[in-house]
Amino acid sequence: MRAYSGPGSALGALGASAKPLPVASLDTRRARHSSTTANVWSCARALGQRLSGADASIPHSASAARPGAAFGHASWKRTLSIAGAAPEGSAAAGSGAPAAPTVPLDTSAAHRPTTPFPLTTTVGGTPIRQGGGYKLPPPEIASIVDAPAQPSLSYSPDRKTFLQLTRPPSLPPIFEMARPELKLAGLRVDPDLYARSKMSYYLDISIVPATEVVPAPQEKCKTVSGYPAGSWLNYVSWSPDGTHIAFTVRSPGGPGDPPRKPLELWLADPATGACRPAMPAAPGSTEPRHRLNTVFDDYAWLDDSTLVAAVLPAGLTAPPSRPPLPPGPKISDNTAGRKSQNRTWPDLLKDEYDIALFEHYGVSELVRLDVTTGQTVTIGQPRMYIEVDPSPDGQYLLVTWLERPYSTAVPCGRFPRRTQLWRRDGSLVREIAALPLAEDIPIAFNSCRAGPRGISWRDDAPAEIYWMEAQDGGDPAVEVSPRDVVYALTAEAAAASPDAAPRQIAATDLRCGGVAWCDNDLAVVFESWYKTRRSVWWRFSPSDPAAPKTIIFDRNYEDVYTDPGSPLTRRTEWGTYAIARVTPDPVTLAALRDAAAKAAAAASVASAGSADEEPSPAAESAAAAGGTNGGGPAGALRTVVSTLHNGTGKTVTAEGLASGQGTWLLFSGSGASPEGNKPFLDLRHLESGETYRLWQSSPPAYESMGSLMSDTDPHAPLTVEGMALMMSRETSTDPPQTYLRTFHDAGTRCEERQVTNFPHPYPQLRELRREVIRYPRSDGVMLTATLYLPPGYDQETHGPLPCIFWAYPREFKTKEAAGQMRRSPHQFTSIGSTSPTLWLTRGYAVLDGPTLPIVADVVESTDSSGSAGPPPEPNDTFIEQLTDGARAAVNEVVKRGVADPARISVGGHSYGAFMTANLVAHAPDLFAAGIARTGAYNRTLTPFGFQNEERTLWQAPEVYSRMSPFMMAHKTNKPLLLIHGEDDNNPGTFPLQSERFFQALKGHGATTRLVLLPHESHGYRAYESIMHCLYEQDQWIERYAGHGRLDPAYQTEDSAASPDGSASE
């Protein structure tokens, strides 16, 4: 079961190490489930990921990281997951609409190319339904967004079978998004389901042998059957031994469907596919004995046949009704004069009625279920449980719930909470923490909640709790050493004596981000500090914490070129995941000793004056394991030969790796370099720091290593010889596919079997041109962007194209880090449902993700007397650096002759929208038009900090004012399209920001348009919303910075049509 990680929860991104793979590898006991993943490589490190089908995201505060987050490893039980490679899309109504009329290109203007790019000449504008206000974009865009979703996968614990889960169209219809929802204490709740609102889901489950290639043919699939036809499925998981599959069932609630009710838990037999209710109805009743309450938590396996679930409390009454008259005025009081600064949190509690609703929908009861008999036992009493976390051996529970007093100033993640240690029968062992209301957590990086935090189980022990406690009260401005202390307590000791004292096992001088566990002799602590971008990893022995600690890494985490990667994890006997310790094997040792001998010989030659003949590190790393696969049927076993030997350029010695002694770990990383990312797999000797590169991606493919698959026997030693891992391979033209790679001869020979064979998601763009380009800013900072050109484009024939510039600024501490390369020229182009690359189908060039670094060290800080002032902050020169970076990018594409300088549009989402509004105001010579989606434009409305700005409005009023495009409304003279979700739940980007900005622009006669999307949050999801958003963007670009293909039905004020009602005052 998961811990609440919503707004204000004191869980945040540590940023200590870049994750090598774009996956959601979360401990499903401690993090909200998610089935939304970027590409097929979601299998990479998702060991332990339960597939919920629920993708409702909740923002959270930046503070202490979840333990293990810096490693990106999964530390809970039970499954390995893969998701399909297709872009988000939908096959909903409207996809078969007739093509819109053709409009010739306008080639009269001098800046038009002599031969217009002839990809398409269609326009959008077809209504999604008769009489509706929603419109479809041109069919060439809609056809990509409509691409079918690929299935998700979940491997069984023994890796012999997997579940193939059918996903619905990625974009739900607007009626699904329009269902009633309650906004309570930072949560959005579906009152019919007693669950988070707007969850996605699966349509069906098939059981498939692991030898099959995905998507598996129907005759090879065993379909799970027996649940009500047409049901939507969520929270899919394997039992620890793989003999049961649990999932939840709910009605779609459409015409002719049963009424929508809270989720019901079902169980399936993997051997037959037959399923049954987990808690069937009592005799004479049609209702199950229990339905789940998943507002905060759902269920978790205690052992192979027992699970604990959060259910609706017995005797649940009807929800409270709003009083017909207010009981009195709403009063907020701070007569005690306490300092409490908070972000602009959304969806807070407002009154006693909200509190009553919050408790009604949040309170659950815990039941223990024997899945073989269906018998349930209630444990504990009804409470607002937010986490029920079984110990690895299943004998104990860590139980956390919320308590009064609640707050109208902060979300529920900061409400008072109590954590207790229970036996599995619900009896109390000991209280671990009782935390008061936290309204005063400082708004600063590395701030956190006072008291025990990150309370969790060791992954490598049967039942030992650990947690962190800030010694600075959670305030990074307080100077203290140590800053954090880590404590541990075994459940056995706590049960034996209520007075058993926890033992201190670690102390850190920076903010502790957590502990990664291996065994009693090895654990790794990671700590970091935002202001210096410093990250420190060090090892200690849990059995002897008083022994001196050993630093593994002490580095600047912004410097991706020195990122050593993250240690791989393996499955333990309890189904958790701990750091994988490698046992030396004769084959690998022989290779290492050979490398040591060669290194010693090279050193001898160098000392004799021939050092210049020693191979350079670049030459040593020129060849990498993998490469192309050659022919052969999908799923066949192939042999891949590598010539790579210790490509890191670090010496292997007889005292280090080659000795076979000490601690061997596997590290996988992104391999960032000036040539682009080249993921790697290293064998690392912790004592000496020596590394041996077993594998590295090499052009023209982009490959990534993922989860260990040869760890099914937790007691068997892990050796490099015969080691099997999941990996992904893609090229600039071929989508990612997953392979199972087995290592031999220290990585010089590998066998691999293809796991997935997904078709190209948008074959019409197979021949698009993609190039990662590098160019300097005026101050010498190197910038990076990805330039896309349409299929069939010929510069000599078609000339410069209209170009879309889509970006998102980012802050850096140093110019060196800001200029580093962080992408690969060999990756496949994944096109999302609102991606600017959709306009490649419309004959546009696209400059995607041009880096716009805002760097702290570009100016010297002095006060008015010329003396040294406080250290400079990145935003002190935000406008100058933003426009300088944009100008460098525009100049580069114009110099290349692919972009028409008179037809370049700029766009972005969220902070990218804020960027867009600033660029059209401060650099009007660069852009013909702008598109700003869901942004914040008046920084005085976010007075206690925003993005990475820690200073308040009163500490830096000039910065807030200069950075606010709202203050430049009178000087904005380029067309600016504003789009915003009416239900935006992101702190700082309330719809009011776009509404007030539109009024300011309109008040000064600017060319602008405001589109508010009903029922949409910070990211847009509904089919109708996405399609209309694309339609608006297409028409805006076409009109002001494109080919001029306008829809006659496009309603604007200056065309004498009635204005869009969403933009009215």
N, C-alpha and C positions, 0 to 999 in steps of 0.2 A: 504494500500500500504506500501511497506517496505522501510526502510532506507537502504542506501548503507552500507554494513558491510564488504566490501572487504579490500584489503591490504591498510594499512595505515589509516584506517578509524577512529582511536581512539576509537574503541570499542573492549573490551577485556574481558577475564575471570577474575572476581574479586577473586574467590577462597575463598570467605568468609564462605561458607557453602556448604558441600557436598550435591548434589541433591540426594534425596532418590531413584529416579527412572531413568532408562536410557531412557529418552524421549527427544524429541525436542519440548519443549513447548515454542514456541516463539510467541511474538506479531506480527501478520502478517502485521500490519501497519509498523513495524519497523525492521523486520528481513527477510532475504531471506527465501523463502519457502523451505521446504524439505520434501520429502516423504520417504527418506531412514532412517529407524529406526531399532533398534537393535532386537526387538522381538515384540511379540503380545502386550506387555504392553505399546506400544506407545500410547495407549489411556489414560494412567494414568493421565497425567497432560496437555494434549494437547488441552484443551479448548481454542478456538480461533485460532487453527491451520488451515490454509487453505491448502488444498492438491494440490500442484502444479504439482507433478510428476517430478519436476526439482531438481536434486541433484548435480549440479555442485558446488563444494565447492571452496571458495576463502579464502586464509589465511588472517589474519588481525593482526594488531599490538597489543602488550600487553600494555594496558593503562587503562583508566577508563571503567568500566563495563557499559553495558546497564542498565538503571533503571529497577529494578525488577529482574535482573539476578540471584542475590544470593538466591532469593526465588524460582526460577524455575517456576514462575507462569505465566500463559498466561493472557495478559491484553487486548487483542483485542476481538472483537465481533465474534461471529457468529458460530463456529462449535466445535464439539468434535470429535477427530480423533482416529482411531485404525489402526494399521498395522499388517499384518500377521506374523506368527512366523517362517516361513520357512527360511532356510539359503539362502544366495544369490546363485543363480544358473542359469542355462540356459538350454533350450531344443533346442539349435541351431544346425545347421548342424554338423555332426560328431559324434553325440551321438550314432548312430547306427552302428558305425564302428566295424568290426570284432575284436575279441580279439587278442592281440599280442601273439607271440609264447611263450610257457612256457620254462623257463630256470631253471634247478635244482639249489637248494641252495648249496653254497660252505660251506662244513662243515669240510674242511681239517685243517684249522688253529686251533691252540690249544685253542684260546680264544672263539671259537664257542661253543654254547651249544650242548650237546650230541644229543638232539632231537630238530632240528630246529622248530621254531614256524610255524605251518602249516596253517596259515590263507589263504595265496595266494602265488602263485609262478609266477604270470604274470608280464610282463614288458609293458611299454608303447611304444610309437614310431610310432603309426599309424598316417599317415599324416591326417590333418584335411580336406584337399582337395588335389586332385591329383596334383603333381608338386609343391605344396606349401612348404614353409620352416617351417610352423608351425606344431607342433606335439601334439598329445594327450598323457596325462598321462595314467597310467594303468586304466582299466575300473572300478576297485573298487573305485578309487579316482574320476574319471570322473562322475560316477553315482550319487555321492553325490552333486557334483558341479552342475549337471544337474537337481537337484530337482526343481519341479515347485514352482513358487512364490505364496504365499497366498495373498488374497485380502486385500486391505486397506479399512478402514471404516471412515465415517464422520457422526456423529449424528446431527439431526436437532435441532434447538434451543429449541423446546419443548420436545426433547428426545423421541418422539413417533415413529420416523422412523430413518433409517440411510441409507447412500449411501454405497453400496458395489462396490468398484472400482477394476476392474480386472487389475492386473499388468502383464506386459510382462515378458519374461525371464529376470532375473536380469543382465545377461551379454549380452550387445549388440554386434552384429557382428562388425568385424573390419572395414567394409566399412562405418558403421555409425560413427565410431570414426575418420575415415580418411577424413571426409568431411572438406572442407576449413574452417579455422577459422582465425580471425584476433587477434593479440596480441597487445592490446592497453592499456597503462596506468594501467597495472595490471589486466586488464580484458581479457577474451577470448570470442570473439563475433562470432556468426554464421551470415555471411553476407547475407544469403538468408532469414533468419528468423527475422533479427533485434532483436536478443535475445542472451542470453548467449549460448555458444556452448555446445554440448553434453548433452542436457537435456534428462532425462528419461521421462516417460509418462505413461498414462493409456490407456487401450484398450477399455473399455466400462464402463458404469455406470448403476447400478441397484438400485431401490428404494425398501427398505425392511422394513416391520414392526419391531419395536424394540423388539417384543416378540420372534422373530425368532433367532435361533442359527446359528452362522457363522461357516462354509460357508453355506449360506441359499440355500435350494433347488430351482431349476429354477422356479418351479410352484409358489413359494412364492415371486418371484422377479418381479418387474415392470421395464422393461428395458427402459432406455432413448433412444429414436430413433428419426430419422429424419435428423440427420447431415450426411454429406457424408460418405458412408461406408468405413471402413478401416482407418478412421482418427485417429490420435494420439491426446490425450486429456491432458490438463494441467490446472493448476490454478482453481481447482474446489472449489466452496464456496456456502454456503446458504445465502440468504438474511436475514436480521435481524429477520423478522417474519416467516421465513421458507416457504414463498409462492413462492419463485423462487430459481432456482439453476443456477448459472453462471459457465461457463467453456470455455476454449479456444480449438480451433480445428486447426489442421495443417495436411498437407499431409506428409506421410512417405517419399515420393520422390523416391520410388523404381521403378523398371521397370513396366510400365503400369500405374503408379500413376500420378496424376496431379503434376505440378511443385511445388517445395517447395516455400512457400511465408510466409510473416509475419503472426503471429497468428491472428485468427478471433474469436471474442467473440460471444458465443451462450448462450441462455437461455432455461431452461427446466421447465416444470410444474410438480411439485412433485405429483400432484393428478393423472395425466395421463401418465407421462413419455414423452409426446410430446415435441419437442424442435424446436427452430427457431433461425435465426440469430438475434443478438441483434441490429445490425446496418446494416439492409439489403441494398442491392444494390438499387440505384436509378433507376427509370424507364428507360429502354433502355440500362442498364448496367448489366454486370455479376459480377462486383466487388463490395464487400461491401463498404459502404460509408467510413468506417474507418477500418484500421487494427492496431493492437497494436504494440507499440514499447516497448519491455520488457527488454531492455538492463539494465535499472536501476529499473524500476518500472512497474506495470501492471494496476490494477484497485482496487477500494475499494468502499464499500457501504456507501452512505451518509444516507439513510433511507431505508424503506421497498421497495421502488420502484425506487430509484435513485442511480446511482453510478457515480463515476468519473474515467476516464480511460486515460492512456497515450497512444497516438496514433501517427502514422507517420504524420509529418506535411504536410499540404496541399502544393501541388506544389513541392513535393520532386523530386529532380533531380537524375541523375545517380551518383553512387559513383565516387569520384575523381580517376583519373588514375595517376600512378606513372610517374613522368617526365622521359623522355628518358635519360637525362643527369643530374647529380647532379648539383644543383644550386651553390654549393660552398662547402668549407670544413665544417665539423661539429666542432663547437667550444663550449667548456664549460669554463666558466669564474668564477673565485673567486678572482678577484683583490681587492675586498673590504675586503678580509681577514676574512670573516664570518666563524664561526665554525658550520659545518653541518655534523654530523655523521649519517650514515644510514645503515641499513641492506642491504644485497644483494638482493634487490627486483627484481622479474622477470617481463618480458613483459612490460618494460617501453617504453614510447614514445622515438623515436630516432631522428626524423626530422620533417620538416614542412609537409611532406606527411602523416606521422603518425597522426599529429595533425588534418589535414584535414579529414582523415578517422574517427578519434575519434569524431569529431564534427558531421560528417555526420550521423554516426550510433547512436550517443548518444542523439542528439536533438530530442525532442518529443513535441507534442502539447497536451493540456489537454482538454477533452470534458466532459460535464455533460450529462448523458444519462437518459431519462425517460424510464424505461424498459417496461411500459405498452403501450406506444405509439411508442416507437422506435425513438423519436425525440432527437436530440443532439444539444448542444449549446457549442461552443468553448469558453473557458475561458482562459485569459492570452494570452501571445504570445509564439511562439516556443522558447524553451530554453533547456538546458541540465538538465532537472528535475531529481533529484535523489531520492526525496521523496515527496509524497503528502499524508498528514496525516489528515484525517477528525477528527473534534472534536467529542467526544462521542455523542453529540446531533445532529451532522450532519450539523450544521449551519455555521461552519467555517472550514477553511483549513490551516494547516501549510505546507507551500510550500518551498522546498529547491532546489537550483540548483547550478551547478558549473559555474565558470567564469574564464576567462583568467586573468593572465598569467598561462599557464600550466608549467609543469616541466618535465625534462628528468631524474631527480634524484630520484623522489618519485612517487608512484602510485596515482591514481586519488582521493583516499580517503583523500589525504592531499592537494588537489588543493584548490584554493580560492572558497568559497561557500557563498551563501547568503540565509537567511531564512526570510520569510515574513509571516505575518498573513493576510489571505484573508477571505472575506465573501464567501459563497458558490457560488455566482455569479461571482467570480473572482475579485471583487473590493478590492483594498488594504485597510487594516485597519492600519497596522503598520509594520515597519521592526523590526525584533527581533535580527538579528545578521548578520554581514558582516565580515567574517573571511578571512584573507590573506593567501597566500601560506605558508604551514607549512613544510619547509625542515629541520627545526632545532629542532624537538621534541627530547629530550634526549633519548638515548637508555638505558633505565633503567625501572625497574618495578615501577609502580605508576606514571610514566610520562604520560602526556596527552597534548592535544592541548590547547593553551591559548585561552581565550575567552569563550563565552557560549558554552556548550556542553550538550549532552543528552537532547536536546530540545524536549519536548513531552507534551502530555495532561495528566492531572490528570485522573485516571481511575474512580474516585468516584464522579466526578463533570461534569456538562454538557459541560463546555467550559472554562477550566482554564489551562494555560500553566505553566510549570515549567522547570527550567534548572539549571545547576551547572556551577560555574565559579571558576577556580583555582586562588588562591591568590598568588601562588608561580610561576606564569607564566608557569605552567605545569612541572616544574623542581623539582623532589623530593629532590634534594641536597640543595635546598634553605630552610632555617629554617624560618618558619613563622607560626603565629597562628592568626586566623584560616587558615587552608590550603585550604579549599573549602567553598564556600557559595552557598546555594540553594535559588533561587528566584522564585517567582510566580507572575502571572499576569492574571486576568480574561479577556476573550475576550470582555466581556461587557464593562469593564472599559477602555480597549484600544480603543474600538469603540466610546465610549463617549467622550474621550479626547486623542488626539495624544500625550499629554505630561504626561499621567498617568504613575506614577513611579511604577516599580515592587516592591513588598514587599519582604524583606528578611524573609524566614521562617525557615532556619536552617543554622548552621555553624558547620564544622567538623575540628578536628585537624589531622585526618588521611585523606587518599584520599577517597572521597565520591563515593560510587558505585551506588547510586540511592536512590529512595524513593518508598516504597510500601504503597499504599493508602488504607484506610478503609472507613472513613467518615470524617466529619468536626471535630470530636473529637479525631480521632486516625489516625496517619500515623507512619510509621517506617522508619527511616534512617539507612542505613548500610554503614560503612566505614571500611577500612582495610589498613594494611601496610605490604608490602611483607617482608622487612628485619627482622621484628620481628614476622611475621606470626600472627599478632594481628588482630582480627576482633571484631568490636563493633557494636551492634544493639541498637538503642534507640528510644523511642517513643516521639511524641510531638503532640500537638493539632493544626491542620491547622487553626482553628478559633482563636487560641490564641498562636501564635508562640513565644511570649515573656515569656510564662510560663516556669518554669524550666523543662529541659528534664529529662527523666527517663531512666536509663540504663536497657536494657532487658538482654543482654548478653555482656560480655567482656571476650574473650577467645582466645586461640591459635587455629587457624582454621586447623592446621595440626593434632591436637589431635582429631581424629575421635571418640574416646570413649566418649567425652563430647559433641558431636554434638547434639544440641537440636532439630534438624530438621528444617523444614520450615513451615510457616503458610499456611493453605489451603485457596483457594480463591473461591468466588462465583460470579455468573453472576449478573450484575447490570441492572437497567432498560434501560440502553443504549446499552447493549450487551457487555460492557467491563467486566473485571474481577478484583475485589478488594478483600482485605482480608476479610475472612468470620468471622463475629462476631456472637458468639453463644448466644442465649437467654436461660436462665435457664428454665427448665421445671420441673413439680412436680416429675416425676419419677426419673430423674437424680439427682435432689436436695435431694431426700430421700436417694438415694445411697451414695451421698457425705456426708450427715449428719451422716449416719451410719458409714462411713469410719472415719469421724472425731471423733465420739464417741469411736470407737475401738482404734484409735490412742491415745485419751486421757486416756483410760483405761490402755493401754500398758505403757504409760508414768507414770501412777500412780504406776503400778506394778514395773517398773524399779526403781522409786525413793524409793520403799520399799526394794530394795536390790535384786530384781529378774530380773534384766535387761537381764540376760543371757537367760531367757525364751522367750524373744521377738523374733518373727520370723525374720529371716535375710532377707534382700532385695532379695537375690537369691531364697529363699524359696517362698517369696511372688510372685515372677515373674515366678515361675516354670510352671504355666499353662497359656495358651494364647488362645484368641479367635481364632476360625478357626479350625485347625487340619484337619482331613480327612473329606470327604463329605459323605461317605457311598454310597449306591447305588442310584437307581432312574434314570429316563431318563434325557438326557441332556435338560437343559432349565427348568426343574421342580423346584418348590419352595421347598427349604429344610430349616430345622431349625438347627442351630448350637449352641450348648451350651458351654459357657465358665465359668470357675471358677476364672478368673483373677480379682483381686481387687487391684487397685493402685500398680501395680507391679514395679513402679519406686523406691519404698522405701522412698519416700518423704511424709511427714506428710500432711494430709488434715485437716485444722482447721476450726472452726466455724467462724473465722474472714476472712478466705480466700475463697477458692472455695465453701465451704459448706454454706457460707453466702448468696450465690445467688446474691451478689452485685459485682460491678467492671466489669472488661473486661474479657470475656472468649473467647479464640481462640483455634483453632485446629491446632496442630503441627504434621506433619508426617515426619519421618526420617528413616535413614538406620539402626539404632540400632547397630552400630558397637560395638563389644565386643571381648574379647579374645577367645570366643567360635565361633565367626563368626558373620556376619551381621544377625540381627533379626529385620526387619522393625517394626515400631510401629506407633500408633496414640494416641496422648496425648490431653487431655483437660487441657489447661494452664490458670491460673489466673495471668494476667500480673502484677497486683498491688503487690501480695505477692510472685509471682514466684512459687506457688504451682502447681503441676501437678497431674492429675489422668489418669492413663493409661487405655484407653478404649479398646485397642486391641494391640496384639503383635504377630508376626509370631513365630511359634514353630515347631521344628522338628517333623516328617521328611520332612515337606513341607517348601518351601520358598515362602512367600506371601508378597505382596506389596500393600499398599493402594494408591489410585489415586484420581481422580477428584470427586468432589461432583456432584451428579446427582439429588438431591432433591432441586435444587435451580432454578427451572423453573419460579417460581413467585418471582421476585426480591423484592417485598414488603412484602412477608411473612417472619415472623421470622424464623431463623434457629435454630432448637432444636436438641439435641442428640437423643431424642426419635423420631423414625421414620426417622432418617437421613439415606440417601442412598449414597453409594460411589461405584465407580468402584474399583475392586481389581484384582490382578493377583495371580495365584497359579501355582507352578511348583515343581517338585521333581528332584532328580538326574537322574531319568529315564524317566520322563514324561515332555513333552514340556509345556511351559506356556499357560495357558488358562485364560480367563477373566470372572469375575463374577460380578454381581451386589449384593452388600451386604447392607441390611437394619438393622439398630441398634435398639434394644429394651432393656429396663431394664439396662440402663447405660452400654451397651456393653456386658452384661452377656448372652444375648440371641440375636441371629441374624438370619435373613432370607436371603437366597441368591439364586440367579438364574444364571445359567450358560449362558454366552453370546457367547463364542466361543468353538468350539470342533474340533480343528485342529488335523489332524493325526500326528503321529510321523514322522518327516521329513526324518529320515534315520534309518529305523527299523533294518538295518543290524548292527547298532552299539548300539542297545538298551541295550545290556548286557555289554557294556564297563564298566571298573572299574575306578572310579574317587575318588580321595582322596586329600583333602587339608592337606598338611603336614607343620609342623613347625620344625625349627631346628636353632641352634645358629651359628652366625658368630664367628670368633676367638676372637673378642672383646666383645662378649656377646650380640650383637644386634640380636634380634630374627627375623628370615626370614621366608617367607611364599612362597609356591609354590603349584600348582595343578598338581598332578601326575596322568596320565592316563595310563591304561594298556588295551590291546586289549581284545575284548570278547573271552571268552574261555581260557584265559591265565592261566596256572598253573605253579607256580614257580618251584615246584619240578620236573615237567616233562620238561618244556621248558627252565628253567634256565634263566640267565641274557639275556636281549634283547638289540639290538641296541637302542639307546635312542636319541631323538631330544630335545635339550635344546633351548627354544625360549623365549626371554626376551626383556625388555626395561628398562634402568636405570632411576632412579628418584632421584632428590635432596631433602634433608630434612635439617631442621635447627637443630634438636636434635635426639639423638639415641632413645629416648623414642618414639617419633612419628614415626621414621623409622621402629620400631619393632612392630607396631600395626597391628592387623589382619584387612583386608579390603575386605574380600570375604566371601562367605558362602559355606559350604560343601554340601548344599542341593539344589543348583541351577542346572538347566538343562545345559547340554553342548551344546552351540550353536556353530555350525561349519560354519565358513565363507568360502568364495571361495578360500582363500589362507591360511587357518588356518593350523598350524602344526598338529592339531589333525586329519587331513585327513589321516595321516600315521598310525593311528591305524588300518586302513584297510589293511595295508601292514606288520603288525606284528612288529611294533615299539612301544616302550614305549615313552611317550611324557611328558616332564617336562615343563609345560606351565606357563608363567608369574612368574618365580622365582623372588622374589623381590631382587633388587640389589641397595640398597639405598646408595647414596653418601651424607655423613653427614658432616655438618660444624664443629661439636664440638668434633671430634675424636682426634684432636691434639691441643696442645697449640701453640699459635702464639708468636714467639719471634724474635727479630732482631738479627743481628750478635753480638751485645754487650750483649745479654742475656736479654735485657729489653723487656717489653711487646710490641708487634708489633700490627698492625691492626688486627681486628677480622678475624679468619680463614674463608676461603670460602670453600664450599664443594669440588670444583674441585682442590684444592691444593693437595689433596691426591686421586684424581680420580682413577688412575691406581691401587694403592694399595687396595682401597676399592672395586673396580670392581672385581679384581682377587680374593680377599678374599671372597667376596660373591659368586662368581662362584665356587670356590673350596669347600665352605661349601655345596652348592647344589649338586655338583657332588659326594662328599663324602657321602652325605645322601642317594642318590639313589643307589650308589654302595653298601653301608652298608646294605641296605634293600635287596640286592640280585636281584634286578629287572633290573639293567642296567649293561651292559658289559663295563668296563672302557676303553677298546680299541676301542669301537665303539660308542662313544658319539659325536654327531655333534652339533654345536651351530649356531643359526641363529637369525635374527632380521630385522626389517624394519625401515628405516629412522634413528632415533637416536639408534635404536636397531641394525642397520647395522654398525654404527660407533662403537657400543659396540662389535659386532662380530669381526670386524677387529682388535680391540685392544686385545681381548681375544686370538685370534689365534696367535697374535704376542707376547703377554706378558705371556700367560699361555699355551704354546704348549703341556705341559704334560697332560692337562685336556681334550683336544678335538682332534678328528681325522680329522675333516674338519669343514669348516664354510660356511654359506650362508648369504651374505650381500645384502639386497635389498634397493636400492634407498637411499644410505647414503652419508654422507660427511666425507672425510677422511683427508683432509688437512685444518687445522683450520686457517692457514694464509690466506686462501681464504675467510674467514668470519671474518675479522679483527676487526669489531666493535661489537663483541659479538655473542653468539650462544646459543641456548637452554636457560638455566637459568643462563648463564654466562654473567654478566654485564660488566666486565672489558674488555678493549680493548687489542689488541695484544701488544701494546706498554706499557701498564700498567702491563701486566703479560705475557711476552714473553716465560718464561720457562713453564708456564702452557699450553699455546697454543702448544708449541713444543712437550711437553711430551704427551699431549692428542692426538696428530695427528698420527694415524697409518701409514700415508704416510711416516713419518719419520722413521718407523720401517720396511720399505719394505725390507731392506737388511737382516733383522732377521726373516722374516716371512717364515716359512718352512712347514706349514701345508696347504693343499689344500683349496683354497678360491674361491668360486663362487660369482661373482658380477653380479647383475641384476639391471637395471635402465630403467625408462621410458624416452624415447628420448625427450619428451616435459614436463619434470618435471617443475612445476610452483611453487614449494615450495622454499621460501627464504633459501638459504644456501645449497641446495642439487641439484644444477645444474648437468646435465649429465657429465659435464667436470670433476667433482669430481671422478666419477668412471673411466672415460677414462684415466685420468692422473694417478690414482692409479694403474690401470691395467698395464700401461706402466712402472711404477716404479717397480711393482712386476715382470713383465716379464723381465725387465732389470737386475734383480738380480736372475733370474732363478727360481722364485717361481712357484709352481703348481697353476695355476689360469685360469679362464675363464670369459669373459665378454659377457653378453647378453643384448643388447639394444632393447627395445620393442618400435616399431614405434607407434606414435600417442598416447602414454600413458603419463600420468602426474604422480604426486607423488603417487597416488593410481591407481592400474591397473583395467581396466573395461572391455575391449573387451573380448569376448569369446575366440578368438584365442590367445590373449595375456595371459589370465589367464591359459588356458590349457597348453600353451607352457612353461610358468613359472613353473607350477607344474611338467611338464615333465623334465625340466632341474634340478629342485630341487631333484626329485626322482632319476634321474640317478646319480647325484653328490653324494647323500647320499648312494645310493646302492653301488657305486664304492669305496668310501673311508671310509664309516662308517656304512655299512649295510650288507645285505644278499648276495650281489654280483650278483643280478639279472639284468644283463645289456642288453640293447637293442643293437643288432648288428649294427643298423643304427645310433647309437649315435656317432656323429662325433667329434673326438678330434684330436689334432695335433699328440699326441703320438700313435694314432692308424692308422697313415698314411693317415687319411682322410683329406680333405681340411678343413681348419679352418672356423669357423663361420664368415661370412662376417661382422657381426656386431662387431666383436672383432678385426678387422684389423685396422692397423694404418692409 
